[in-house]
């Protein structure tokens, strides 16, 4: 009960106040002028398009990487120890706060990053732009995609795969 009261006071009321003020006009009446001005700006459409682009590319890249990792875990002859390491590496970002691997990417591959300084050259793309966002969101999404793909592969009948090999395909 006390937790609910704190939730309403510290999270719910500020959001309700913010929404109320966004619909209030200068004369005190109800208006949609704030939303109308935001939606009519050219940069809003550009930002929305970039958001969908990054989300789609990150989801696609994470799915491809997750498929490769899951396939490696279920259909290769690697020793079980290496498969467990791959599973752990694929799941590790899920156990860390997002800011942690954000800093890890910047401290490793940024302009003054450890790997950048060690190798003596920078990445072929700008880490602090759209490609950096793509890398960060992909790392963020890989554990969930890996769980989904590996769970699906776990239930695929491997005998069918062996039969296809027997037919020479």
DSSP file (Angstrom, degrees, kcal/mol; ACC not computed):
  #  RESIDUE AA STRUCTURE BP1 BP2  ACC     N-H-->O    O-->H-N    N-H-->O    O-->H-N    TCO  KAPPA ALPHA  PHI   PSI    X-CA   Y-CA   Z-CA
    1    1 A X     >        0   0    0      0, 0.0     4,-1.9     0, 0.0     5,-0.1   0.000 360.0 360.0 360.0 -45.2    0.0    0.0    0.0
    2    2 A X  H  >  +     0   0    0      1,-0.2     4,-2.4     2,-0.2     5,-0.2   0.891 360.0  54.3 -65.7 -38.9    2.8    2.4    0.9
    3    3 A X  H  > S+     0   0    0      1,-0.2     4,-2.3     2,-0.2    -1,-0.2   0.884 106.9  51.4 -62.0 -38.8    4.7    1.5   -2.2
    4    4 A X  H  > S+     0   0    0      2,-0.2     4,-2.5     1,-0.2    -1,-0.2   0.901 108.9  50.4 -64.9 -41.5    1.6    2.3   -4.3
    5    5 A X  H  X S+     0   0    0     -4,-1.9     4,-2.6     2,-0.2    -2,-0.2   0.928 111.6  47.7 -63.1 -45.3    1.3    5.8   -2.6
    6    6 A X  H  X S+     0   0    0     -4,-2.4     4,-2.8     2,-0.2     5,-0.4   0.899 110.8  52.6 -62.3 -40.1    4.9    6.5   -3.3
    7    7 A X  H  X>S+     0   0    0     -4,-2.3     4,-2.1     1,-0.2     5,-2.0   0.942 112.3  44.0 -60.0 -48.1    4.5    5.4   -6.9
    8    8 A X  I  <>S+     0   0    0     -4,-2.5     5,-2.7     3,-0.2    -2,-0.2   0.915 117.5  45.6 -64.5 -43.0    1.5    7.7   -7.5
    9    9 A X  I  <5S+     0   0    0     -4,-2.6     5,-0.3    -5,-0.2    -2,-0.2   0.928 123.9  29.3 -67.9 -45.7    3.2   10.6   -5.7
   10   10 A X  I  <5S+     0   0    0     -4,-2.8    -2,-0.2    -5,-0.2    -3,-0.2   0.689 137.3  16.9 -95.3 -19.4    6.6   10.5   -7.3
   11   11 A X  I  X5S+     0   0    0     -4,-2.1     4,-1.2    -5,-0.4    -3,-0.2   0.732 124.2  45.5-117.2 -45.6    5.9    9.0  -10.7
   12   12 A X  I  ><S+     0   0    0     -5,-2.0     4,-2.5     2,-0.2     5,-0.2   0.934 109.6  50.7 -70.9 -48.1    2.2    9.3  -11.5
   13   13 A X  H  ><S+     0   0    0     -5,-2.7     4,-2.7     1,-0.2     5,-0.2   0.902 109.2  50.0 -62.8 -43.6    1.5   12.9  -10.5
   14   14 A X  H  > S+     0   0    0     -5,-0.3     4,-2.3     2,-0.2    -1,-0.2   0.897 112.7  48.0 -62.2 -36.9    4.4   14.4  -12.5
   15   15 A X  H  X S+     0   0    0     -4,-1.2     4,-2.5     2,-0.2    -2,-0.2   0.923 112.7  48.0 -67.9 -43.2    3.4   12.5  -15.6
   16   16 A X  H  X S+     0   0    0     -4,-2.5     4,-2.5     2,-0.2    -2,-0.2   0.911 112.8  49.0 -62.9 -42.0   -0.3   13.6  -15.2
   17   17 A X  H  X S+     0   0    0     -4,-2.7     4,-2.5     2,-0.2    -2,-0.2   0.910 110.7  50.7 -64.0 -42.0    0.7   17.2  -14.6
   18   18 A X  H  X S+     0   0    0     -4,-2.3     4,-1.7    -5,-0.2    -2,-0.2   0.925 112.2  46.4 -61.7 -45.6    3.0   17.1  -17.7
   19   19 A X  H  X S+     0   0    0     -4,-2.5     4,-1.1     2,-0.2    -2,-0.2   0.914 111.6  51.6 -63.6 -42.5    0.2   15.7  -19.9
   20   20 A X  H >< S+     0   0    0     -4,-2.5     3,-0.6     1,-0.2     4,-0.5   0.921 110.6  48.0 -60.6 -44.2   -2.3   18.2  -18.5
   21   21 A X  H >< S+     0   0    0     -4,-2.5     3,-0.6     1,-0.2    -1,-0.2   0.807 104.8  60.2 -68.2 -28.5    0.0   21.2  -19.3
   22   22 A X  H 3< S+     0   0    0     -4,-1.7    12,-0.4     1,-0.2    13,-0.3   0.771 109.5  42.8 -71.3 -22.9    0.6   19.9  -22.8
   23   23 A X  T << S+     0   0    0     -4,-1.1     8,-3.1    -3,-0.6     2,-0.4   0.450  95.2  99.3 -97.2  -2.4   -3.1   20.2  -23.5
   24   24 A X  B <   -A   30   0A   0     -3,-0.6     6,-0.2    -4,-0.5     2,-0.1  -0.717  61.4-149.2 -90.7 132.1   -3.5   23.6  -21.8
   25   25 A X    >   -     0   0    0      4,-3.3     3,-1.3    -2,-0.4    -2,-0.1  -0.320  32.4 -98.6 -87.6 176.5   -3.5   26.7  -24.0
   26   26 A X  T 3  S+     0   0    0      1,-0.3    -1,-0.1     2,-0.1    -2,-0.0   0.804 125.1  52.0 -66.4 -28.9   -2.3   30.1  -23.1
   27   27 A X  T 3  S-     0   0    0      2,-0.1    -1,-0.3     1,-0.0     3,-0.1   0.430 123.2-104.2 -87.4   1.5   -5.9   31.2  -22.3
   28   28 A X  S <  S+     0   0    0     -3,-1.3    -2,-0.1     1,-0.3     2,-0.1   0.362  82.9 120.9  93.9  -5.5   -6.4   28.2  -20.0
   29   29 A X  S    S-     0   0    0      1,-0.1    -4,-3.3    -5,-0.1     2,-0.4  -0.288  72.6 -89.2 -85.3 174.1   -8.5   26.2  -22.5
   30   30 A X  B     +A   24   0A   0     -6,-0.2     2,-0.3    -3,-0.1    -6,-0.2  -0.708  56.1 162.0 -86.1 132.1   -7.9   22.8  -23.9
   31   31 A X        -     0   0    0     -8,-3.1     3,-0.1    -2,-0.4     4,-0.1  -0.974  43.6-149.9-147.9 158.6   -5.8   22.8  -27.1
   32   32 A X     >  +     0   0    0     -2,-0.3     4,-2.6     1,-0.1     5,-0.2   0.127  66.2 113.4-109.9  16.1   -3.8   20.5  -29.4
   33   33 A X  H  > S+     0   0    0      1,-0.2     4,-2.4     2,-0.2     5,-0.2   0.835  72.8  54.2 -62.9 -34.9   -1.5   23.4  -30.6
   34   34 A X  H  > S+     0   0    0    -12,-0.4     4,-1.8     2,-0.2    -1,-0.2   0.947 113.5  41.7 -63.9 -47.5    1.6   22.0  -28.9
   35   35 A X  H  > S+     0   0    0    -13,-0.3     4,-2.7     1,-0.2    -2,-0.2   0.877 112.9  54.6 -67.6 -37.2    1.2   18.6  -30.6
   36   36 A X  H  X S+     0   0    0     -4,-2.6     4,-1.4     1,-0.2    -1,-0.2   0.912 108.7  47.9 -62.8 -43.1    0.3   20.2  -33.9
   37   37 A X  H  X S+     0   0    0     -4,-2.4     4,-0.6     2,-0.2    -1,-0.2   0.870 113.4  47.9 -68.1 -35.5    3.4   22.3  -33.9
   38   38 A X  H >< S+     0   0    0     -4,-1.8     3,-1.0     1,-0.2     6,-0.3   0.943 112.5  47.4 -68.7 -47.3    5.6   19.3  -33.1
   39   39 A X  H 3< S+     0   0    0     -4,-2.7    -1,-0.2     1,-0.2    -2,-0.2   0.738 108.4  56.4 -69.0 -22.1    4.1   17.0  -35.7
   40   40 A X  H 3< S+     0   0    0     -4,-1.4    -1,-0.2    -5,-0.2    -2,-0.2   0.622  83.4 103.7 -84.7 -12.7    4.3   19.7  -38.4
   41   41 A X  S <X S-     0   0    0     -3,-1.0     4,-1.1    -4,-0.6     3,-0.5  -0.469  70.4-138.8 -72.3 140.4    8.1   20.2  -38.0
   42   42 A X  H  > S+     0   0    0      1,-0.2     4,-1.8     2,-0.2     3,-0.1   0.859 102.0  59.2 -65.3 -36.3   10.2   18.6  -40.7
   43   43 A X  H  > S+     0   0    0      1,-0.2     4,-2.8     2,-0.2    -1,-0.2   0.780  96.8  61.6 -67.1 -26.2   12.8   17.4  -38.1
   44   44 A X  H  > S+     0   0    0     -3,-0.5     4,-2.6    -6,-0.3    -1,-0.2   0.944 106.4  44.8 -64.5 -46.6   10.1   15.4  -36.3
   45   45 A X  H  X S+     0   0    0     -4,-1.1     4,-2.4     2,-0.2    -2,-0.2   0.888 114.1  50.0 -62.9 -39.1    9.5   13.2  -39.4
   46   46 A X  H  X S+     0   0    0     -4,-1.8     4,-2.5     2,-0.2    -2,-0.2   0.919 112.1  47.2 -65.4 -43.6   13.2   12.9  -39.9
   47   47 A X  H  X S+     0   0    0     -4,-2.8     4,-2.1     2,-0.2    -2,-0.2   0.898 112.7  49.5 -64.7 -40.9   13.7   11.8  -36.2
   48   48 A X  H  X S+     0   0    0     -4,-2.6     4,-2.1     2,-0.2    -2,-0.2   0.914 112.0  48.4 -64.7 -42.7   10.9    9.4  -36.4
   49   49 A X  H  X S+     0   0    0     -4,-2.4     4,-2.3     1,-0.2    -2,-0.2   0.908 111.3  49.8 -63.3 -42.8   12.3    7.9  -39.6
   50   50 A X  H  X S+     0   0    0     -4,-2.5     4,-2.7     2,-0.2     5,-0.2   0.875 108.8  53.6 -63.8 -36.9   15.8    7.6  -38.1
   51   51 A X  H  X S+     0   0    0     -4,-2.1     4,-2.3     1,-0.2    -2,-0.2   0.927 111.4  44.2 -63.7 -44.9   14.3    5.9  -35.1
   52   52 A X  H  X S+     0   0    0     -4,-2.1     4,-2.5     2,-0.2     5,-0.2   0.878 113.2  52.5 -67.0 -36.8   12.5    3.3  -37.2
   53   53 A X  H  X S+     0   0    0     -4,-2.3     4,-2.7     2,-0.2     5,-0.2   0.949 112.3  43.7 -62.9 -49.6   15.7    2.8  -39.3
   54   54 A X  H  X S+     0   0    0     -4,-2.7     4,-2.7     1,-0.2     5,-0.3   0.913 114.5  50.4 -62.6 -43.1   17.9    2.2  -36.4
   55   55 A X  H  X S+     0   0    0     -4,-2.3     4,-2.2    -5,-0.2    -2,-0.2   0.924 113.8  44.6 -62.1 -45.0   15.4   -0.1  -34.7
   56   56 A X  H  X S+     0   0    0     -4,-2.5     4,-2.4     2,-0.2    -2,-0.2   0.925 116.1  45.4 -66.4 -45.3   14.9   -2.2  -37.9
   57   57 A X  H  X S+     0   0    0     -4,-2.7     4,-2.9    -5,-0.2     5,-0.2   0.911 114.3  48.6 -65.4 -41.9   18.7   -2.4  -38.6
   58   58 A X  H  X S+     0   0    0     -4,-2.7     4,-2.6    -5,-0.2     5,-0.2   0.907 112.6  48.1 -64.9 -41.5   19.6   -3.2  -35.0
   59   59 A X  H  X S+     0   0    0     -4,-2.2     4,-2.1    -5,-0.3    -2,-0.2   0.915 114.2  46.9 -65.1 -42.1   16.9   -5.9  -34.8
   60   60 A X  H  X S+     0   0    0     -4,-2.4     4,-2.2     2,-0.2    -2,-0.2   0.936 114.7  45.5 -64.4 -46.9   18.0   -7.4  -38.1
   61   61 A X  H  X S+     0   0    0     -4,-2.9     4,-2.5     1,-0.2     5,-0.2   0.913 113.7  49.4 -63.3 -43.2   21.7   -7.4  -37.2
   62   62 A X  H  X S+     0   0    0     -4,-2.6     4,-2.6    -5,-0.2    -1,-0.2   0.878 110.3  51.2 -64.3 -37.4   21.0   -8.8  -33.7
   63   63 A X  H  X S+     0   0    0     -4,-2.1     4,-2.4    -5,-0.2    -1,-0.2   0.906 110.6  48.2 -66.9 -41.2   18.9  -11.6  -35.3
   64   64 A X  H  X S+     0   0    0     -4,-2.2     4,-2.3     2,-0.2    -2,-0.2   0.942 114.9  44.6 -63.9 -47.4   21.6  -12.6  -37.7
   65   65 A X  H  X S+     0   0    0     -4,-2.5     4,-2.4     1,-0.2    -2,-0.2   0.911 113.9  50.4 -63.3 -42.2   24.3  -12.6  -35.0
   66   66 A X  H  X S+     0   0    0     -4,-2.6     4,-2.8    -5,-0.2     5,-0.2   0.885 109.4  51.3 -64.1 -38.8   21.9  -14.5  -32.7
   67   67 A X  H  X S+     0   0    0     -4,-2.4     4,-2.9     2,-0.2     5,-0.2   0.931 110.4  48.5 -63.5 -44.7   21.2  -17.1  -35.4
   68   68 A X  H  X S+     0   0    0     -4,-2.3     4,-2.1     1,-0.2    -2,-0.2   0.920 114.5  45.7 -62.0 -43.3   24.9  -17.6  -36.0
   69   69 A X  H  X S+     0   0    0     -4,-2.4     4,-1.8     2,-0.2    -2,-0.2   0.918 115.1  46.1 -66.6 -43.4   25.6  -18.1  -32.3
   70   70 A X  H  X S+     0   0    0     -4,-2.8     4,-1.9     2,-0.2     5,-0.2   0.904 111.9  51.4 -66.6 -40.8   22.6  -20.4  -31.7
   71   71 A X  H  X S+     0   0    0     -4,-2.9     4,-2.8    -5,-0.2     5,-0.2   0.909 109.1  51.7 -61.3 -41.2   23.5  -22.4  -34.8
   72   72 A X  H  X S+     0   0    0     -4,-2.1     4,-0.6    -5,-0.2     6,-0.3   0.876 111.3  47.8 -62.2 -37.6   27.0  -22.8  -33.5
   73   73 A X  H  < S+     0   0    0     -4,-1.8    -1,-0.2     1,-0.1    -2,-0.2   0.807 124.1  28.5 -74.2 -29.6   25.7  -24.0  -30.1
   74   74 A X  H  < S+     0   0    0     -4,-1.9    -2,-0.2    -5,-0.1    -3,-0.2   0.689 126.2  33.8-108.3 -21.0   23.3  -26.6  -31.5
   75   75 A X  H  < S+     0   0    0     -4,-2.8     2,-0.3    -5,-0.2    -3,-0.2   0.255  97.3  80.9-125.7  14.4   24.6  -27.8  -34.9
   76   76 A X  S  < S-     0   0    0     -4,-0.6    -4,-0.0    -5,-0.2     0, 0.0  -0.744  74.1-123.1-117.0 169.0   28.4  -27.8  -34.6
   77   77 A X        +     0   0    0     -2,-0.3     3,-0.1     2,-0.0    -4,-0.1   0.044  60.1 139.0 -97.9  25.1   30.9  -30.2  -33.2
   78   78 A X        -     0   0    0     -6,-0.3    -2,-0.1     1,-0.1     5,-0.0  -0.348  65.1 -92.8 -63.8 149.6   32.5  -27.7  -30.9
   79   79 A X    >>  -     0   0    0      1,-0.1     4,-1.8     4,-0.0     3,-0.7  -0.325  34.7-114.8 -61.1 149.9   33.4  -28.9  -27.4
   80   80 A X  H 3> S+     0   0    0      1,-0.3     4,-2.4     2,-0.2     5,-0.2   0.822 114.3  61.8 -58.1 -33.0   30.7  -28.3  -24.9
   81   81 A X  H 3> S+     0   0    0      1,-0.2     4,-1.7     2,-0.2    -1,-0.3   0.911 105.4  45.8 -60.8 -43.2   32.9  -25.9  -23.0
   82   82 A X  H <> S+     0   0    0     -3,-0.7     4,-2.3     2,-0.2    -1,-0.2   0.871 110.5  53.7 -69.0 -36.4   33.2  -23.6  -26.0
   83   83 A X  H  X S+     0   0    0     -4,-1.8     4,-2.4     1,-0.2    -2,-0.2   0.897 108.2  50.1 -63.8 -39.1   29.4  -23.8  -26.5
   84   84 A X  H  X S+     0   0    0     -4,-2.4     4,-2.4     2,-0.2    -1,-0.2   0.872 109.2  51.6 -66.3 -36.3   28.9  -22.7  -22.9
   85   85 A X  H  X S+     0   0    0     -4,-1.7     4,-2.7     2,-0.2    -2,-0.2   0.906 109.9  49.6 -65.1 -41.1   31.3  -19.8  -23.4
   86   86 A X  H  X S+     0   0    0     -4,-2.3     4,-2.4     2,-0.2    -2,-0.2   0.921 111.2  49.1 -63.5 -44.1   29.3  -18.7  -26.5
   87   87 A X  H  X S+     0   0    0     -4,-2.4     4,-1.8     2,-0.2    -2,-0.2   0.925 112.9  47.2 -60.3 -44.6   26.0  -18.9  -24.6
   88   88 A X  H  X S+     0   0    0     -4,-2.4     4,-1.6     1,-0.2    -2,-0.2   0.916 112.2  49.3 -64.1 -43.4   27.4  -16.9  -21.7
   89   89 A X  H  < S+     0   0    0     -4,-2.7     4,-0.5     1,-0.2    -1,-0.2   0.877 111.4  50.0 -64.4 -36.9   28.9  -14.3  -24.1
   90   90 A X  H  < S+     0   0    0     -4,-2.4    -1,-0.2     1,-0.2    -2,-0.2   0.836 117.1  40.5 -69.7 -31.7   25.6  -14.0  -25.9
   91   91 A X  H >X S+     0   0    0     -4,-1.8     3,-1.5    -5,-0.2     4,-0.7   0.631  90.5  90.9 -91.3 -15.2   23.7  -13.6  -22.7
   92   92 A X  H >X S+     0   0    0     -4,-1.6     3,-1.5     1,-0.3     4,-0.5   0.860  79.6  57.6 -54.6 -44.6   26.1  -11.3  -20.9
   93   93 A X  H >4 S+     0   0    0     -4,-0.5     3,-0.6     1,-0.3    -1,-0.3   0.781  99.0  62.5 -60.2 -22.5   24.7   -7.9  -22.0
   94   94 A X  H <4 S+     0   0    0     -3,-1.5    -1,-0.3     1,-0.2    -2,-0.2   0.796 103.3  48.6 -69.9 -26.7   21.3   -9.0  -20.5
   95   95 A X  H << S+     0   0    0     -3,-1.5     2,-0.3    -4,-0.7    -1,-0.2   0.497 102.9  74.0 -92.7  -4.0   22.9   -9.1  -17.0
   96   96 A X  S << S-     0   0    0     -3,-0.6     2,-0.1    -4,-0.5     5,-0.0  -0.806  89.4-103.7-109.3 149.2   24.6   -5.7  -17.2
   97   97 A X    >>  -     0   0    0     -2,-0.3     3,-1.3     1,-0.1     4,-1.0  -0.423  35.1-117.9 -63.8 147.7   23.1   -2.2  -17.0
   98   98 A X  H 3> S+     0   0    0      1,-0.3     4,-1.4     2,-0.2    -1,-0.1   0.822 113.0  60.0 -61.0 -31.8   22.9   -0.6  -20.5
   99   99 A X  H 3> S+     0   0    0      1,-0.2     4,-2.5     2,-0.2    -1,-0.3   0.812  96.8  64.2 -65.9 -27.6   25.2    2.2  -19.5
  100  100 A X  H <> S+     0   0    0     -3,-1.3     4,-2.2     1,-0.2    -1,-0.2   0.948 107.5  36.9 -63.9 -50.6   28.0   -0.4  -18.8
  101  101 A X  H  X S+     0   0    0     -4,-1.0     4,-2.0     2,-0.2    -1,-0.2   0.730 112.1  61.1 -79.5 -16.7   28.3   -1.7  -22.3
  102  102 A X  H  X S+     0   0    0     -4,-1.4     4,-2.0     2,-0.2    -2,-0.2   0.944 110.0  41.1 -63.9 -48.1   27.8    1.8  -23.7
  103  103 A X  H  X S+     0   0    0     -4,-2.5     4,-3.5     1,-0.2     5,-0.3   0.887 112.1  56.6 -64.7 -38.5   30.9    2.9  -21.8
  104  104 A X  H  X S+     0   0    0     -4,-2.2     4,-1.4     1,-0.2     5,-0.2   0.907 108.1  46.9 -60.9 -41.8   32.7   -0.3  -22.8
  105  105 A X  H  X S+     0   0    0     -4,-2.0     4,-2.9     2,-0.2     5,-0.3   0.928 116.7  43.7 -65.5 -44.6   32.1    0.4  -26.5
  106  106 A X  H  X S+     0   0    0     -4,-2.0     4,-2.1     1,-0.2    -2,-0.2   0.927 114.8  47.8 -68.2 -44.6   33.3    4.0  -26.1
  107  107 A X  H  < S+     0   0    0     -4,-3.5     7,-2.7     1,-0.2    -1,-0.2   0.732 120.5  39.5 -70.3 -20.4   36.3    3.2  -23.9
  108  108 A X  H  < S+     0   0    0     -4,-1.4     8,-1.5     5,-0.3     7,-1.1   0.877 133.1  17.1 -91.1 -45.0   37.3    0.4  -26.3
  109  109 A X  H  < S+     0   0    0     -4,-2.9    14,-0.4    -5,-0.2    -3,-0.2   0.369  95.9 109.6-115.7   3.6   36.6    1.8  -29.8
  110  110 A X  S >< S-     0   0    0     -4,-2.1     3,-1.6    -5,-0.3     6,-0.2  -0.005  90.1 -83.9 -70.0-177.3   36.3    5.6  -29.2
  111  111 A X  T 3  S+     0   0    0      1,-0.3    -1,-0.1     5,-0.1    -4,-0.1   0.858 134.6  28.2 -59.4 -36.8   38.9    8.2  -30.4
  112  112 A X  T 3  S+     0   0    0     -6,-0.2    -1,-0.3     4,-0.0    -2,-0.1   0.053  96.9 141.7-109.0  22.8   41.0    7.6  -27.2
  113  113 A X    <>  -     0   0    0     -3,-1.6     4,-2.6    -7,-0.1    -5,-0.3  -0.188  60.8-118.9 -70.2 158.3   39.8    3.9  -26.8
  114  114 A X  H  > S+     0   0    0     -7,-2.7     4,-2.3     2,-0.2    -6,-0.2   0.929 114.1  40.8 -62.5 -49.0   42.1    1.1  -25.6
  115  115 A X  H  > S+     0   0    0     -7,-1.1     4,-2.6     2,-0.2     5,-0.3   0.879 114.4  53.8 -69.8 -37.1   41.7   -1.0  -28.7
  116  116 A X  H  >>S+     0   0    0     -8,-1.5     4,-1.4     1,-0.2     5,-0.6   0.925 113.1  42.7 -61.8 -45.0   41.9    2.1  -31.0
  117  117 A X  H  <5S+     0   0    0     -4,-2.6    -2,-0.2    -9,-0.2    -1,-0.2   0.878 114.3  51.4 -68.5 -38.7   45.2    3.1  -29.4
  118  118 A X  H  <5S+     0   0    0     -4,-2.3    -2,-0.2    -5,-0.2    -1,-0.2   0.925 116.0  39.1 -66.6 -45.1   46.6   -0.4  -29.4
  119  119 A X  H  <5S-     0   0    0     -4,-2.6    -1,-0.2     2,-0.2    -2,-0.2   0.713 103.9-132.6 -79.5 -20.4   45.8   -1.1  -33.1
  120  120 A X  T  <5S+     0   0    0     -4,-1.4     2,-0.3    -5,-0.3    -3,-0.2   0.532  72.8  75.8  84.1   5.7   46.9    2.4  -34.0
  121  121 A X  S   <S-     0   0    0     -5,-0.6    -1,-0.2    -6,-0.3    -2,-0.2  -0.974  72.8-116.9-145.2 161.8   43.9    3.3  -36.3
  122  122 A X        -     0   0    0     -2,-0.3   -12,-0.1     1,-0.2     4,-0.1  -0.355  41.8 -81.6 -92.7 173.3   40.2    4.2  -35.9
  123  123 A X        -     0   0    0    -14,-0.4    -1,-0.2     2,-0.2     4,-0.1  -0.332  38.3-116.2 -68.2 155.4   37.1    2.4  -36.9
  124  124 A X  S    S+     0   0    0     -3,-0.1     2,-0.3     2,-0.1    -1,-0.1   0.493  98.9  46.5 -73.9   0.1   36.0    2.8  -40.6
  125  125 A X  S    S-     0   0    0      4,-0.0     2,-0.6     6,-0.0    -2,-0.2  -0.922  98.4 -92.8-136.0 162.8   32.8    4.5  -39.3
  126  126 A X    >   -     0   0    0     -2,-0.3     3,-1.0     1,-0.2     6,-0.7  -0.661  28.1-160.9 -79.5 117.8   32.0    7.2  -36.7
  127  127 A X  T 3  S+     0   0    0     -2,-0.6    -1,-0.2     1,-0.3     8,-0.1   0.754  86.4  59.9 -70.4 -24.8   31.3    5.6  -33.4
  128  128 A X  T 3  S+     0   0    0      4,-0.1    -1,-0.3     3,-0.1     2,-0.1   0.140 104.6  53.2 -94.0  20.7   29.5    8.7  -32.1
  129  129 A X  S <> S-     0   0    0     -3,-1.0     4,-1.9     0, 0.0     5,-0.2  -0.239 115.2 -44.3-126.8-144.4   26.8    8.7  -34.8
  130  130 A X  H  > S+     0   0    0      1,-0.2     4,-2.0     2,-0.2     5,-0.1   0.829 131.7  53.0 -66.0 -33.9   24.2    6.5  -36.3
  131  131 A X  H  > S+     0   0    0     -5,-0.5     4,-2.4     2,-0.2    -1,-0.2   0.862 106.7  52.6 -72.0 -33.9   26.6    3.5  -36.6
  132  132 A X  H  > S+     0   0    0     -6,-0.7     4,-2.6     2,-0.2    -2,-0.2   0.904 109.7  49.0 -64.4 -41.0   27.5    3.8  -32.9
  133  133 A X  H  X S+     0   0    0     -4,-1.9     4,-2.9     2,-0.2     5,-0.3   0.907 109.8  52.5 -62.2 -41.2   23.8    3.7  -32.1
  134  134 A X  H  X S+     0   0    0     -4,-2.0     4,-2.0     2,-0.2    -2,-0.2   0.918 111.0  46.3 -61.7 -44.1   23.4    0.6  -34.3
  135  135 A X  H  X S+     0   0    0     -4,-2.4     4,-2.5     2,-0.2     5,-0.2   0.939 114.5  47.9 -63.1 -47.2   26.2   -1.2  -32.5
  136  136 A X  H  X S+     0   0    0     -4,-2.6     4,-2.0     1,-0.2    -2,-0.2   0.927 114.3  44.3 -61.9 -47.1   24.8   -0.2  -29.1
  137  137 A X  H  X S+     0   0    0     -4,-2.9     4,-1.7     2,-0.2    -1,-0.2   0.844 112.1  53.7 -68.2 -32.8   21.3   -1.3  -29.8
  138  138 A X  H  X S+     0   0    0     -4,-2.0     4,-2.1    -5,-0.3    -2,-0.2   0.935 109.4  47.4 -66.0 -44.8   22.5   -4.5  -31.5
  139  139 A X  H  X S+     0   0    0     -4,-2.5     4,-0.6     1,-0.2    -2,-0.2   0.889 112.6  51.1 -61.2 -38.1   24.5   -5.4  -28.4
  140  140 A X  H  < S+     0   0    0     -4,-2.0     4,-0.3    -5,-0.2    -1,-0.2   0.830 115.7  41.1 -66.0 -33.0   21.4   -4.6  -26.3
  141  141 A X  H  X S+     0   0    0     -4,-1.7     4,-2.2     1,-0.2     3,-0.3   0.690  92.2  83.4 -92.9 -21.3   19.1   -6.8  -28.5
  142  142 A X  H  X S+     0   0    0     -4,-2.1     4,-3.1     1,-0.2     5,-0.2   0.883  86.9  54.4 -55.5 -45.6   21.4   -9.8  -29.1
  143  143 A X  H  X S+     0   0    0     -4,-0.6     4,-2.3     1,-0.2    -1,-0.2   0.915 111.3  44.4 -58.6 -42.5   20.5  -11.6  -25.8
  144  144 A X  H  > S+     0   0    0     -4,-0.3     4,-2.2    -3,-0.3    -1,-0.2   0.928 115.9  46.9 -67.0 -43.8   16.8  -11.6  -26.4
  145  145 A X  H  X S+     0   0    0     -4,-2.2     4,-2.8     1,-0.2     5,-0.3   0.900 111.5  52.2 -63.9 -39.9   17.2  -12.6  -30.0
  146  146 A X  H  X S+     0   0    0     -4,-3.1     4,-2.9    -5,-0.2     5,-0.3   0.915 108.5  50.5 -62.7 -43.0   19.6  -15.4  -28.9
  147  147 A X  H  X S+     0   0    0     -4,-2.3     4,-2.0    -5,-0.2    -1,-0.2   0.928 113.9  44.9 -59.8 -45.2   17.1  -16.7  -26.4
  148  148 A X  H  X S+     0   0    0     -4,-2.2     4,-1.8     2,-0.2    -2,-0.2   0.937 118.1  41.7 -65.8 -47.3   14.3  -16.8  -29.0
  149  149 A X  H  X S+     0   0    0     -4,-2.8     4,-2.6     2,-0.2     5,-0.2   0.923 116.4  47.4 -69.8 -43.8   16.4  -18.4  -31.7
  150  150 A X  H  X S+     0   0    0     -4,-2.9     4,-1.7    -5,-0.3    -1,-0.2   0.867 110.4  53.1 -68.2 -34.0   18.2  -20.9  -29.5
  151  151 A X  H  X S+     0   0    0     -4,-2.0     4,-0.7    -5,-0.3    -1,-0.2   0.902 111.2  47.1 -64.6 -39.8   14.9  -21.9  -27.9
  152  152 A X  H >< S+     0   0    0     -4,-1.8     3,-1.0     1,-0.2     4,-0.4   0.923 111.5  50.2 -66.1 -44.1   13.5  -22.6  -31.3
  153  153 A X  H >< S+     0   0    0     -4,-2.6     3,-0.9     1,-0.3    -1,-0.2   0.796 100.4  65.7 -65.7 -27.3   16.5  -24.5  -32.4
  154  154 A X  H 3< S+     0   0    0     -4,-1.7    -1,-0.3     1,-0.2    -2,-0.2   0.818 105.0  43.8 -63.2 -30.5   16.3  -26.6  -29.3
  155  155 A X  T << S+     0   0    0     -3,-1.0     2,-0.4    -4,-0.7    -1,-0.2   0.409  85.6 110.5 -98.8   1.6   13.0  -28.1  -30.5
  156  156 A X  S <  S-     0   0    0     -3,-0.9     2,-0.5    -4,-0.4    -3,-0.0  -0.635  76.8-116.9 -77.2 131.8   14.0  -28.7  -34.1
  157  157 A X    >>  -     0   0    0     -2,-0.4     4,-0.6     1,-0.2     3,-0.6  -0.566  21.6-161.6 -71.3 117.7   14.3  -32.4  -34.8
  158  158 A X  H 3> S+     0   0    0     -2,-0.5     4,-1.8     1,-0.2    -1,-0.2   0.654  82.5  73.7 -77.0 -14.9   17.9  -33.1  -35.7
  159  159 A X  H 3> S+     0   0    0      1,-0.2     4,-2.3     2,-0.2    -1,-0.2   0.875  92.0  55.6 -66.1 -35.4   16.9  -36.5  -37.3
  160  160 A X  H <> S+     0   0    0     -3,-0.6     4,-2.0     1,-0.2    -1,-0.2   0.880 105.7  51.9 -62.8 -37.3   15.4  -34.6  -40.3
  161  161 A X  H  X S+     0   0    0     -4,-0.6     4,-1.7     1,-0.2    -1,-0.2   0.899 109.9  48.9 -64.8 -40.9   18.7  -32.8  -40.8
  162  162 A X  H  X S+     0   0    0     -4,-1.8     4,-1.9     2,-0.2    -2,-0.2   0.872 108.7  53.7 -67.2 -36.9   20.5  -36.2  -40.8
  163  163 A X  H  X S+     0   0    0     -4,-2.3     4,-1.5     2,-0.2    -2,-0.2   0.906 106.9  51.3 -63.1 -41.7   18.0  -37.6  -43.3
  164  164 A X  H  <>S+     0   0    0     -4,-2.0     5,-2.1     1,-0.2     4,-0.3   0.900 108.9  50.9 -63.6 -39.5   18.6  -34.7  -45.7
  165  165 A X  H ><5S+     0   0    0     -4,-1.7     3,-1.2     4,-0.2    -1,-0.2   0.881 106.2  56.4 -63.3 -36.9   22.4  -35.3  -45.5
  166  166 A X  H 3<5S+     0   0    0     -4,-1.9    -1,-0.2     1,-0.3    -2,-0.2   0.812 103.4  53.6 -64.9 -30.2   21.7  -39.0  -46.3
  167  167 A X  T 3<5S-     0   0    0     -4,-1.5    -1,-0.3    -3,-0.3    -2,-0.2   0.488 120.5-109.5 -82.4  -3.3   19.9  -38.0  -49.5
  168  168 A X  T < 5       0   0    0     -3,-1.2    -3,-0.2    -4,-0.3    -2,-0.1   0.717 360.0 360.0  85.8  20.6   22.9  -36.0  -50.5
  169  169 A X      <       0   0    0     -5,-2.1    -4,-0.2     0, 0.0    -5,-0.1   0.408 360.0 360.0-111.7 360.0   21.4  -32.5  -50.1
